[in-house]
Amino acid sequence: MVEILSIGLRKVLGSNKAADVEPNSLERNLRLAYEEIYFRQTQLYLDIRTWESNNQPFRVLRNDT
C-alpha cells in the first residue's frame, strides 16, 4: 500500500520529489502521525494484548502507563 501511495504522490496525485515520498519515509511518517490513543481502540490492540496474556513472558507492546 505504501509503495502505491509513494508512486501516486510522485506521479499521479502530486509533484513531490521522489526522495520526499520514498516508501520508508512515508511509513515512518504514517506511524508518527497515528496516535497511540486511537490504536488502543482497535481490535488489533485487543488481540495483541490477548496473545501476550496467553503467551507469557513474551511482550509485543510496552506496558500501559
ChimeraX attribute file (.defattr): number of C-alpha atoms within 10 A of each C-alpha:
attribute: neighborCount
match mode: 1-to-1
recipient: residues
	/A:1	7
	/A:2	15
	/A:3	14
	/A:4	10
	/A:5	16
	/A:6	23
	/A:7	17
	/A:8	15
	/A:9	18
	/A:10	18
	/A:11	13
	/A:12	10
	/A:13	11
	/A:14	10
	/A:15	10
	/A:16	14
	/A:17	11
	/A:18	13
	/A:19	10
	/A:20	12
	/A:21	20
	/A:22	17
	/A:23	18
	/A:24	12
	/A:25	13
	/A:26	16
	/A:27	16
	/A:28	10
	/A:29	12
	/A:30	12
	/A:31	10
	/A:32	10
	/A:33	9
	/A:34	10
	/A:35	10
	/A:36	10
	/A:37	8
	/A:38	9
	/A:39	12
	/A:40	11
	/A:41	10
	/A:42	10
	/A:43	10
	/A:44	11
	/A:45	14
	/A:46	13
	/A:47	11
	/A:48	14
	/A:49	15
	/A:50	11
	/A:51	14
	/A:52	15
	/A:53	12
	/A:54	10
	/A:55	10
	/A:56	8
	/A:57	7
	/A:58	10
	/A:59	13
	/A:60	9
	/A:61	10
	/A:62	6
	/A:63	6
	/A:64	4
	/A:65	3
